[in-house]
């Protein structure tokens, strides 16, 4: 009997499963959370667009601006390029805090310069 199979047997006896099984479940859950987070970001951008249309405001392409948080690498390029639109949260992730703070040209530059390609415009 190998040390690995002995360890797995002990883990199953004491905990009902192995550490590797638990870690695989955590990885699967993490992927699910990432997918849900990206979907929520996209939906929020679409809701912003729809609200502006309902308010009879003229549509602006910046209405669909959002960050895919899980793809953000905390490079801060967006903040450097368009500080009136983007800022860094305490956890090091970029966020859109003022959609109309910067010109569309600056926002496009931030999108093109983003190291994590996490800035989206729907």
C-alpha positions in Angstrom: 0.0 0.0 0.0 1.4 3.4 -1.0 1.6 6.3 1.3 -0.9 8.2 -0.9 -3.5 5.5 -0.7 -2.9 5.1 3.0 -3.5 8.9 3.5 -6.7 8.7 1.4 -7.9 5.8 3.5 -7.3 7.8 6.7 -9.0 10.9 5.3 -12.0 8.9 4.2 -12.3 7.2 7.6 -12.1 10.4 9.6 -13.8 12.9 7.2 -15.8 10.8 4.8 -13.9 12.1 1.8 -10.3 12.9 0.8 -8.7 16.3 0.8 -8.2 16.0 -3.0 -12.0 15.4 -3.5 -12.7 18.5 -1.3 -10.3 20.6 -3.3 -11.8 19.5 -6.6 -15.3 20.5 -5.3 -13.9 23.9 -4.2 -12.4 24.4 -7.7 -15.7 23.5 -9.4 -17.5 25.9 -7.0 -15.0 28.7 -7.8 -15.5 28.2 -11.5 -19.3 28.4 -11.0 -19.0 31.6 -8.9 -16.7 33.1 -11.6 -19.3 32.4 -14.3 -22.2 33.8 -12.2 -20.2 36.9 -11.4 -19.4 37.6 -15.1 -23.1 37.0 -16.0 -24.2 39.5 -13.2 -21.8 42.1 -14.5 -23.2 41.8 -18.0 -26.7 41.9 -16.8 -26.1 45.0 -14.7 -24.7 46.8 -17.8 -27.8 45.8 -19.8 -30.1 47.1 -17.0 -28.2 50.4 -16.9 -28.8 50.7 -20.7 -32.5 49.9 -20.4 -33.0 52.3 -17.5 -31.6 55.2 -19.5 -33.9 54.3 -22.4 -36.9 54.2 -20.1 -35.9 57.6 -18.7 -36.1 58.8 -22.4 -32.5 59.8 -22.1 -30.4 59.5 -25.2 -28.5 56.3 -25.5 -24.8 56.5 -24.8 -22.4 53.7 -25.6 -20.9 54.0 -22.2 -24.1 52.6 -20.7 -22.8 49.1 -21.2 -19.5 49.6 -19.5 -18.4 47.0 -16.9 -15.5 45.1 -15.5 -15.2 41.3 -15.4 -13.8 41.2 -11.9 -12.4 37.7 -12.2 -10.2 38.7 -15.1 -8.8 41.9 -13.5 -5.1 41.6 -12.8 -4.9 44.8 -10.7 -2.6 46.5 -13.2 -4.4 49.9 -12.6 -3.9 50.9 -16.3 -7.6 51.8 -16.5 -7.3 54.1 -13.5 -4.2 55.8 -15.0 -5.9 56.3 -18.4 -9.4 57.3 -17.2 -9.4 58.1 -13.5 -12.8 59.9 -13.7 -14.4 56.6 -14.6 -12.4 53.8 -13.0 -11.0 53.3 -9.5 -9.4 50.5 -7.6 -11.3 48.8 -4.8 -9.7 48.0 -1.4 -9.3 44.4 -2.6 -7.2 45.5 -5.6 -10.0 45.0 -8.3 -10.9 47.7 -10.7 -14.4 49.0 -10.8 -16.5 51.4 -12.9 -17.6 54.1 -10.5 -18.6 56.9 -12.8 -19.7 55.6 -16.2 -19.9 59.1 -17.7 -16.8 60.6 -16.0 -14.5 60.2 -18.9 -14.8 60.7 -22.6 -15.5 57.7 -24.8 -12.0 58.1 -26.3 -10.4 57.7 -22.9 -12.6 54.7 -22.1 -11.6 53.1 -25.4 -8.0 53.7 -24.6 -8.5 52.0 -21.2 -10.2 49.1 -22.8 -7.3 48.6 -25.4 -4.6 49.1 -22.7 -6.1 46.8 -20.1 -3.6 44.1 -19.1 -6.3 41.6 -18.1 -8.7 42.5 -21.0 -11.4 42.7 -18.3 -13.1 46.0 -19.4 -16.2 45.3 -21.4 -18.6 47.5 -23.3 -21.8 45.9 -24.4 
